[in-house]
Amino acid sequence: MPLVSKPTSLLLPLTFQKLKQPIPPPSTFTKTPQNPSPQHQNKHQKHPSFTPNNHLCLDQTQQLHAHIIRTHFNHAQQVSFSPFESHLSHEARYNLLITSYIKNNKPRYALNTYTYMRKLDIEVDSFIIPSVLKACSQISVARMGKEIHGFSVKNGLVSDVFVVNALMQMYSECGSLVSARLLFDKMSERDVVSWSTMIGAYSRNKLFKEGLKLIENMHFSNVKPSEVAMISMVNLFSDLENGEMGKAMHGYVIRNSNSEKMVVPLTTCLIDMYAKCGNLDAAITLFYGFSQRSIVSWTAMIAGYIRCNHLEEGERLFVRMIDENVFPNDITMLSLIISCGFVGAVQLGKRLHAYILRNGFGMSLALATALVDMYGKCGEIRSARAIFDSMKNKDVMTWTAMISAYAQANCIDYAFQLFVQMRDNGVRPNELTMVSLLSLCAENGALDMGKWFHAYIDKQGVEVDVILKTALIDMYAKCGDISGAQRLFSEAIDRDICTWNVMMAGYGMHGYGEKALKLFTEMETLGVKPNDITFIGALHACSHAGLVVEGKGLFEKMIHDFGLVPKVEHYGCMVDLLGRAGLLDEAYKMIESMPVKPNIAIWGAMLAACKIHKNSNMGELAARELLALEPQNCGYKVLMSNIYAAANRWNDVAGMRKAVKDTGIKKEPGMSSIEVNGLVHDFKMGDTAHPLIEKISEMLAEMSKKLKEAGYLPDTSVVLHNIDEEEKVTALNYHSEKLAMAFGLISTAPGTPIRVVKNLRICDDCHTVTKLLSKIYKRVIIVRDRNRFHHFREGSCSCGGYW
C-alpha cells in the first residue's frame, strides 16, 4: 500500500544534525534571508519569530552576536535587543546567546562564543557552564569538555550539583563513561537528576547490568524518581528487551507517578519499551488508551509495528496519523527509517524515502545517514552509496554507516578504500568505524589488515571501550591468531559477557575444548553469570574437541544450576556433539525428545554427522526432513548425493543429482581466500583467472611431485562424480584450498605462516595433503573452514582428525 503524500505544517526542530565545519569567528556571520525562496522551504515547517520557549531564532541570535561584536564587548554601549532581553545582566545575555545557538543547532558557534568570553575575561558562572557542556556533547568534543571541567574545578563551580550533572552528561555522551561514573561516585550530594543522568548513560552505552544495579541503589537510597528519571529507567528496560522485567518497570512507574494519568512522554516511552520487548498487544493497549497522543506517541507506535515486522499495520497507522492531521516531522521519519533497517524492510524503507522527497523534508545529515544505514542493512549497497555520494557534508557517523554497509556485504576492498578516503578528508574514525572494519577483517581472515587497524587504533588514540576490545579479540581469534586473542583478553580490565563469549567461541573454533571449559570455570569463580550464548559457545567447543561427557554435563548445568531453558540452538549443539562422536542413535533420540520443533540447524547437524560416519539410512531420514523444511535448498540434495556416492550407490547419486538439476539452483561453490601483503586473493576450484596462474600451476606440479615422494596417495573417494580415476586425481589437484596454498608458497618468504579461509568443510584429501605440505615446506598452515580452525604443523593437525 503506497504512502499518501499530503502537505503538512507541523515539524519539530531537528536536533540530531552534527555540524563538522570549523568554528568560524563571529565576524564571518552573515544574516540569513528573511524571505527564503519557496523551493528552499520545507512544506512541513513554519518560521515563527519566537518559539513557545521564548528563545531567539537563528537570524535573531546572529544579529545579537553581531551587535555585541560591533560594541566591542563594551557593556556601556550595549542596548536591549528584544523585549524579553532588556532586564538581563551582561552574563545572562551571553548565556542567552550560547543557549540560542544550541537550540538552533549551532553548537560550534556556542563554543566559539564561550571561547571569546574567556579571552575577554568575562565572568563564566554556573549557569553558563552547563550550556557550554551541552554544546560539547552535541558534537562530541571531549577535549574541550575536559578543559571546561578543569576550569570549573579551579573556580569552585563543581560544588554546584547542576554543574556536576552537566559534566556527567557531557562525559557520557562523549563516550567517557568511566569519567562520568567517577564524578557520580565523588558527589557528596546527589539530586534525582544525578541518578537519572547516570542511569541514562548506562542505557545509551548498553551497560544494562550496571544500569539495573544503579536503579536498585537509587531505590535503597529512598530517592523518589522524577518523570525524567523514570524515562531513563524505561529506556534501559527497552534496550534489555525483557518482557517480564518491562512489566515490572511499568508497575514501578504507576506506583511512583504523581498523578492518576501518566504524562505523555512517559507513556510514549512505555509504548516503545513494550514494542521493543515484542509485546505489541501491551503497546497497542497503551497507545489507544490515552487521548493526548503527540507526534512522538504516533512515531513510537508506528516504529513498534515495524520492529515487530507488522509492516502493513505500521503503514496503515502512518496513513491514519496524517488523516487525523498529525503530520510527521524529521524525527518521525528518522525513527521509522531506522526501524526499517533493523528488520530489513527495504520496500517500506523505499516508500518512506519517497515520502521524504515528495514532501519537502530537508535532507539533514542525520536523516541521510539513517538512509545510508537502512539501505546498507537491507543489502541495497548501490542505493546506500548513491545517497552517500550525494551528501555534501559528511560526519564520522555517515562514513561509518557506509563502511558498515560494505562490511555487511563483505565488500572488503570497497570498505578499505572508503576508509582511506575518510582519512584523506580529515574525518577521524571512531570506535564504531573500527568495529565495522575489524569485523570485516575477521570475516575474511585478513590478519595483516586487522593488525594494521589495531596499530592504527593505538597510534591515533581511538578510545578502546569494551565493544572495540571485544571486536579486536574476535578478529584475532577468527583470523587464526588465538594467542593474540588470548593476550588481549588477559589484558582487558573491563570485560562484559560478550567479551567472555567471544573468547569462549574462539577457543571452540580452534578446537581448544579444554581451554574453553577452563574459561567457563573462571567465569563461575569470578561471579560472571553465563547466558544462553555462553553455553552455545561452550557446547560448540566440546563438540569440536570430542568432549562428549563434558558437553552433557554443561547441558545439565545450564538447566538445573542456571535455570536457563534450552533453545533450539542448544539442542543443535548437542545433536552435533553426539553426531560427530558417532552416537547417531542417541542424537536421534534427543531430536525426538525435544520440546521444540526441530529446525534446519538440527537436521543439518544430523545429516552432516551421517556423512562423516557414512550412515546413508539415517542420512536419508534427515535429508527428507530438511527438504520438507526447505524444498528449494539444493545443498541438502547435494550432501545426500555425497553420502550415496561414498556408499557406491551410483544410481541413487544420479537420481539425486537429476533432482538438483531440475530445481535449477546451483550448489554453493567451494571458495578459498588467502591474504598476502594486505590484499585478499580469492580462488575457486579449477580457477585459472588469477594473474599469477602460470606460477601457481608450476607450484602445484612441484607440490604433487614432493607429495608423491613423501608417499601420498590421492583419496579419490571424495570426488563424488562417476568419472575415471585419472580425472578424479586431476580434480583433486585443483581444489580451491590447494590453489590458495600454492599461491601462498610462491608469494611469501620461507617460514612464514600461511592462512587460508574456506567457505566449506575441508575435504579428507586436502586435509591429508595439508598435513604433508606443512612438513615438506616447514610451514605452519592455518585453515579456517566452515566448521573450525585447523593448525597444521610438522605433519600433524590440531583437530586430531576430528572435524
N, C-alpha and C positions, 0 to 999 in steps of 0.2 A: 504494500500500500504506500503510495508516494506521500511525502510530507507536504502539507499545504504551505503555500507561500503567501504571507499576508504582511503588509507593513505594520510595524509595531512602534510603540512610543516609549516603552519603559526599558531602560538599560542601566544597570548598576555600574559605577566607575570600575574600570579594570584595575586590579591591584596586583596581578601576577607578573606584569611585564618588568624585566630587569634590563636597565639601560647599561650598555657597555662602553659608551663613548667616554673619552677623558673628561675630567671635571673642568668645565670651562670657567674662565674668570667672569665675574659678574658683568664686566664691561662688554662682553660679547652677546649679552641677551638681546634678543630682538622681540619687538612687540608682535604678538600673534594677531592675525587679521580679525577684525570684529565681525565681518560677514563672510565666512568661508564659502567657497563655491559649492553648489549643491552636490557635485559629484564627490566632494570630499566629506560630506556629512553622512553619518550613519543614520539610516532611517529610524533606527530604534532609539536614538539618543536626543535628548533635549539639551539646551545650553543655558541653564539658569545663571543669573548674575550672582546669586548666593545660594549655597546649599542649605538644607534644613539645619545643619550643624553650624551655620554661620562661619564657614571658613572661606577664604578667598579662592576664586578660580585661578587658573594658571596665569592668565593675562594680568589679572589684578596683582597677583603675587610678584610677577616680574616688574610691574610698574612700581610697586612699593620698594622692591630691591633697587631699582634704578634711582628712585628718589633718595634712598639712603646713600647711594654711591655719589650722587650729584652734590649732596650736602657734606660729602667727605666725612661722614660719621660725626658731624658736628651736631650735637644734641640740641643746641640753641636754635639752629636753623630749621630743624625738622618740624613739620606741621602734621596735623591729623590727616590721615589718608582715607579713612572710611568712618561712617557713623559709629560703628561699634569699636573703633580702634582709638578714639580720641582720649579715652580715660586710661589707656595702658601706659605703664612705665617703659623706659627705653629697653630694659632687658626683656620685658614681656613682648615688646614689638619684634625683637629678634626671634624670640620663641615662636611668635605668630608666623614669622617669615619661614622659619625652619619647618614648623608643623604644616604650613600650607604647601610647601614644596613636597613634603612626604605624602600628603593627602592627594596631591596632583601627580603622584607617581614620578617625582623627580628627586630621588634620594641623593644623587650625586650633587645636585645643586644645594641641597640641605647641608651636606657635609662641607661643601665649599664655603657656605655662609658661616658655619661653625669655625672653620679654619681662619677666616678673616676676623671673626670676633676675638679669637685667641691672639692673633697677631697684633690687634689694636688694644689688647689688654682689657677688653670689656668683660665685666663680671659674668661668669658662667655659673648658674646656680642649679639646684636640684630639680628645677622644673625643666631646664633646657637639656640636661644630660640624658634623660630617658628618650626625648625626641630624637636626639642625635644617634643614640644607640639603636633606635628603631630603623634609622636610615642605614646604619651599618648592617643590620640584619637583612634588610631588603636586597642588598647587593653583595652580601657575604664577604665583607671586608673585615676579617677578624683582627688583622694587624692594627687597623685604626681603632677598633673596639678595645683592644688591649691598651693602646695609648690613652684612650678615654678612661679606662679602668684605673690606670696609674695616676692620671690627673685627679680622678675622684678620690683616690686614697690620699694623695698628697694634700688635697684641700678639704679633707674631712667630710666628704659627701657620702661616704659609704655607711655612715651611721643612719642615713635615711633609708628605710625599708623600700621605698618607692624606687630609689636608685639601684639598690641591690637586685630587686626583682627585674628591673630592666636589663641589668648586666647578665643575669641568669638567662633571660630570654635571648639576648644577643649571642651569648656563647653557644647556647643550644641550637639556634638557627644557623650559626656559622660552623656547626659540626664539632664543636669542642665541648662535648657533654661532660667530660671529666672536670673541666674548669667550672661549669655550671653547678655540678654537684658539690664541689669544694666550697663554693660560695654559699650554697644552701646549708651545708653542714656547719659552716662557721657563723651563721646568723644567730645572734643572741636572742633575737625576737623575730618571729615569723608571723605574717598575716595569712589569710586564706589564699591571697594571690600568690604568695611564695609557694605554697603547696601545689596549687593548680598549674603554675608555671613549670615546676619540676615534673609533675605528672604528665603534662602535655609534651615536655621534652622527651621523656621516655617513650611516649606513644609515637611521636614522629620518627624516632630512631628505632622503632620496633623492638625495644627492650622491655618486653611485656612482664617478665619476672620481676624486674626492678620496679616497674610501674605499679604492679599489684602489691608489692611489699610496701611501697610508699603510701598507697591508699590505706593499707592496713595500719601503718604508723599514724597516719592522719586521724583515723577513726579512734585509735587508742589515746591520741593526744587531745581528744574531745574538741576537735576543731570542726565546727559546723560548716559543711561545704556550701559555697556560694553557687549561683547558677553557672558561672564560668567554670568553677572547679568541677561541677558535675558534668559539664560538657566535655572537659578534658578526660574525665573518667570514662564517659560513654564512648568517646573516640578510641580510648585504649581498648575497651571491650569489643569495639567494632573490628579493630585490626586483629584481635585474638580469634575472631570468627568461631567463638564457642557459644552455641545457642543457650545452654543451661546457665552459664555464667552471665550471659546477656540478660536473661530473665531476672536473675538475682539483682543485677545492676538496675534494672527497671524498677524493681521493688524498692531499692535503696533510694532512687530518685523520688519516687512517690512519697516515701516516708519523710524525706528531707526538703520537699518543696514547701515554699512559704504560702502557697495558695492552693485552692482545690484544683484549679486548672493550671497545668504546666504551661510555661511560656513557649512561644513558637520556636525559638532556636533550640531549646532543649528537646521538645517533641520531635523536631526535624532530625536531630542527632540520633534519637531513638529509632526513628524510621530507617535511617541509614544503617544503624547498628544491626537491626533485625534483618534487613536485606542482605548485608554482608555475611551474616550468620546463616543465611539460607532459609530463614523463617519468614517467607514472603507474606504468609497469611497475617502474622502479627504486624508487619509493616503496613499492610493494606488497612487493617483494623484501625491502627493509629491515624493513618492518613485521612481516611474518610470519617473518623470520629471527632475531628476538631475542625471548627469552621474558619478559623483565622489562618488559612493557608497562604503562605507567602510564595514568592517565586522560588525561594530556596527549598521549601517543602515540596513543591512540584518537582523540582530538579532531583531531590533525593529519591522520590518515589519512582520517577521515570528511570533514573540510573539504577535503582534497585531491581526493577523489572529486567533491565538489560543484563545486569550482573548475574541474575538467576536464569538467564537465557530465555526469558519470556519476552521475546523481541516484538512480537505483534502487539501484545498488551502494552508494552512500553511505547510503541509508536502511536497506538490509539490514544494513550493518555497525553502524549505530546500534542496531538491534534485537538483533544478536548481542552487542554490548557489554553491554547490560543483561542478556541471558540468562546471560552469564558473571559476573554480579554486580559489574560495574564500572558505576557509576552516574554520569550526567552532573552536572556542577556548573554554577554560574553562568558560569564562564569557557568551558566547553564550549558552552553554549547561545549565549553571546555570539559565539564564533568561528563557529559554524555559521550563525547569523543573518547575520553579516557576509558569509560566503561566498555565501549565497543572494542577497543584494543585489548581489554582484559579478557574478553570472551571470544575474540576473533570474529566479531560480527562485521565483516568488511562491507557487505551490501548496505546495511543500515548506516554504517560509518560514511559511506559514499553519499547517501541521501542527506545525511546531516551536513556533510561538507558542501553539497549543492545548495542546501538551505542557507548556509552561512554566506555563500557567494551571492545568491539571489537577493538577499535581504539587507545587503549593505553593511554587514559587520566589518569593522576594521580588522584586518588580519594581524592581530597582535602577535608578539613574539611567543607568548605562552600558548596561544591557540595554534599557531603554525607548528610549534614544536610538538604539541599533542597530536596533530595530524600526521606529522612525520613518524611519531612513535606508533600511532594506531596502524598506519599502513605497513610499517615495518613488522609489527607483531602479527599482522594478518598475511604476511608473505608478499605484499604488493610493493616490492622494492623499487620498481620504476616510478610508481606514484609517490613514494616517500622521497625519492631523490629529486623528482620534479619540483615538489614543494620546497625542499631544502635549497635547491639551486635558485629558486625564485626569491628567496629571502635576502634582503639587503643587509640587515643586521642579524647576526647570529651570536648567541651566547654559548657558554660551555654546555648547557643542557641541550641546545639544538644540535651541536656537533656530536654530543654523546648519544642522542636519540638516533642519529643517522648511523653512527658507528655500531650501535646496538642492533639496528636493523640488518646491517651487513653480517654481524656476528650470528644472529638468529638464522640467517640464510646460508651461513657457512661460507660467505664470500670473503675469504681471508685476505686476498690481495687488495680488494677494494677497501676493506676496513683499514688496513695498514697504510694505504695511500692517503686515505682521508685523515688519518692521524697525523701524517706528515704535513698535509695542508693545514690542519688545525694549528699545529705549532708554528708554521710559516706565517699564519695570520695573527700570531701573537695571542692566541687563546690558550690559557693554561688548563690542561686537563685536570679533572678532579677524581675522587675515588671511584665514582660510578663509571667514568670513562675507562679507567684502568681495569675495573672488574669485567667490563664487556670485552676488552682486548685480551685479558688473561683467560677468560672462558673460551675465547676463540682459539687461543694457543693450546689450551687443554683439549679441545675437541679434535684438533688436527695433529696433536703430538708434537707441536713446534716448540721444542725445549729451548733452542738457542734464542728464538724470538722472545719467548717467555722470560728467559734470564735477562735479556736486554731491557724488557719492560720493568723487571724487578729492579735492575740497576738504575733505570730512569726514575722510578718512584723514590729511591733513596737519594739520588743526586738532586732531584728537584724539590725534595721536602714535601712530597704529597703525603697528607695525613693518612697513616695506616690504621684505620679503625678495624673492628673485629670482622666486618664483612670483607674488607680488602685482604686482611690477613688470611681469612678462610679461603678466598679465591686464589691466593698465592699457594697455599698448601695443596689445594685441589689441582692447580696447574702442574706443580712438580710431580704429584702422585700420578696424574693421568698422562704425563709426558715421560713416565718411566723412571724418574729420579725420586724413588721413595725415600732415599736417605735425605735429600734436600727437603722433602715434605716433613719428615720426622724432625729435622733440625729446627725448622720454622715453628712447628707445633710445640716443641720443647721450649723455645724462646718466648712463645706467646704468653703474656701476662693475663690478658683478658680473653677468656675462651667462653663462647656460648655453646649451646647444644649443637649448633650447626658445625662449629669447628671440630668438636669431638666426632660427629657423624662423618665428616669428610675424611678425617684421619682413619677412622674405622673402615670406611669404604675403600680407602687407599690400600690398607693392609690386605683387605679381602681380594681386590682385583690383582694384587701381586702374589697372591697365594700364601700370604703370611697369616694363616688362621690362628696360630698360637699367639702371635703378637696382638691380633685383634681381640682375642679373649682376654689377654693381659690388660689391654687398654680398657676393656669393659669393666674389669675388676677395679682398675684405678678410678674409673668414674664413680663406681659404687662407694669406694673408700672416701673419696672427696665429697660425697653427698650430691653429685650431679645426677639428677633423675633422668634416666633414658626415656626417649619417646618411641613411637612406633617406627620412625625412620632409623633409629639406633639399632633396633632389633633386626630390621631388614638388612642393614649393613653387616651385623654380626652373624646372622644366619647365612648370608651370602658368602662371608669369609669361611665359615665352616664347610659350606658346600664345595668350595674350590680347593679346600685342603683335605677333604675326605674325613672331616671330624664329625662323624655321624652321632656318636654318643653325646658329645658336647652340644651339638646342634639341637638334639632332642631336649637336653637339659635346659637350654636357653628358651626354647619354645614354651616349656612348662613354667619356667621362671617368669616369663612375660605375663602369663595368665594369672598365676597364683600369687607371685610376690609383688608384682607391679600393677595388677588389676587391669591390664590392657586387653581389650577384646581383639583377637587376631583378625586382621583384614585379609582380603584375598591375596595381597602381595606376600603376606607372611606364609600363607598356605603354599603359595607358589615357590617360595624359598625352600620349604620343607619337601615338597614334591621333587624339586631339583636336587636337593641334598640326598634324598633316598634313591632317586633315579640314577644319579651319577654313580652312586655306590653299588648299583646293580640290584637294589632292593625294589624291583619293579612292582611286585605284588603288594608290598607294604605301601608303596607310593599310591597305587591304585585304590587301596582301601582308605587311605587318607582323603583322596578325592571324593570317594563315595560318602564319607562321614562328615564332609564339610557342611557347616550350617548355612553357607552362602553358595550361590550357584557358581560352578567353575567357569572361569573366563578363558580368553585366548592364552594368557600367560601360563595358566595352569596346564592346559592340554598341550601347549607348546613345549613346556618343560618335559612333559611326559613323552612327547614324540621325539624330542632330542635325545632323551635317555634311551629310548628304544633304538635309535640309530646307533648310539655308542655301543650298545650291547647286542645289536643285530637281532632284535626281537620283532620280527615282522608281524606276528599275530596281534600283539598288543599295540604295535605301531599303527596297524590298520584301524583299531578301535579309536585311538587318539586322533588319527587323521580324519575319521568320519565326524567326530565331534567338532574339530576345528573347521572343517568345511561347512558344517551346519551353521557355525557362528559367522564365518567369513567365506562365503562361497566364491567370491571373486579373487581371493588371495591365492595366487598360483604357487606361492612359496611352499605351502604345506604339501601340495601335489608333487612338487619337485623333491622335497625331503622324503616323501613316501616312495617316490620312484628310486631314490638313492638307497633306501632300505631294501627294496626289491632287488636292485642291482647287486648289492652286497650279498644277497642270498641267491644270486644267479637266477632269479625269477624274471627272465628277459621278456616273456610275454606280458607279464604284469607291468614291467617297465614301459613297454611300448604303449600299452593301454593308458597308463597314467600320463605319459608324455603327449599322447594324442589329445587327452583331456586338457592339458595345459595349453597346447597349440590352439584348440578350439575356443578357449577363453579369449585369445588374442592379447593376453597380458604376458609380458616378458619377465623372467625372474631377475632379481637384483644381481647385477654382475659383480664379480669379485674385483675389488679395488684396493690397492696398497699405496701408501704415500710415505715419503721419506724427506726429512728436512736436511738440506745441505747449504751452509753459508747463509742462513736466514731465509732461504727460499724453499717452499714445499713443492715437491715433484710428485705427481700422481701417475700411477701405472695401472693398467688393466690387463687381464690375461691375453697374451699374444700381441701386446701393444708394439707398434712399430712407428709411432708418431713422435717419439722423443727425439730432439735434435742430436743426441749422442747415441742413437740406437746401434750404430755400427760398432762402437767401442763396447757398448753393453752386450752385444751379441758375441764379441770376442771374449769378454769376461765370462759369459755363460758357457762358452765352449771350454775355457780354461777350468771353470768350476766343475763341469761334467767330467773332464779328464782326471782331475785330482780326486773327485769323489769316487770314481771307478777304481783308482789306485788304492783308495782307503777301504775298499771292499763294499761300497754302496751298491745295493740292488734296488732299482725303482719299484715302488709299491703301486703297481698299475691298478690295483683294486679300487683306488679312489677315483679313477677315471670312469665315470658312470655312463659311458657310451658303448654301444656294441660295435666296436671297431677293432682292427687288428692290433697286436701287441706293440709293433713299432710306432704306430700312430699315437698310441697311448703314452709311450715314453716321450715322444716329441711334445705332446700336450702338457705333460708334467713339467718339462723344462721351461715352459713359458708361463707358469703360474705367476700372478702379479707380484707376490712377495719375493720370488726369486729374481724377477726383473729389478725390483727395488733394491734388493741386497747387492746385485751385480753393480748397479749404479753407485751404491754406497761404497763399494770396494774400489771403484776407479776414481771416485771423487773426494775421498778423504784420506788423510795420512795414515800410514800403518799404526795399528794400536788404538786408533780412535773408535770408540763405541759406535755401533750402527743401530739406529732406532727406526723401526718400521711400524706403521699403523695400518691394520687391515680391517675392512668393514665386515668381513665374515669370519667364521671359525677357521683357524689354520688347519689344513688337511694333514693326515698322518704322514704322507710322504714329505711334505715341506717341513714338517716338524723334525723328521729324521735328518733331512738334508741340512737344516739349520744347525742342529747339534754338531754334525760333522764339520760344517764350514767354520764354526766358532773355534774348533780345534785346529783345522788346517791353516787358517789365516790368522790364528791367535788374536781373535777379536771377540769382544763382548757384543753380542747381538740381542737386542731387546725388541720383542714383537708384541704389540698390543692387538689382539684380535677382538671379536665381538664379545667374548666371554671374560677374558682376563689378560694379564701380562705373562709373558714367557721370557725369562732371563737365561740366555744360552751362554755358557762359559766352559771352555775346555772340554767340549763334547758332551755336556750334560745340560739339562733344563731344570729350572726352579720348580716347574709344575710336577716333576716326578712322574711324568706320563699320565697325569690326572687332569684332564681338561674337557 
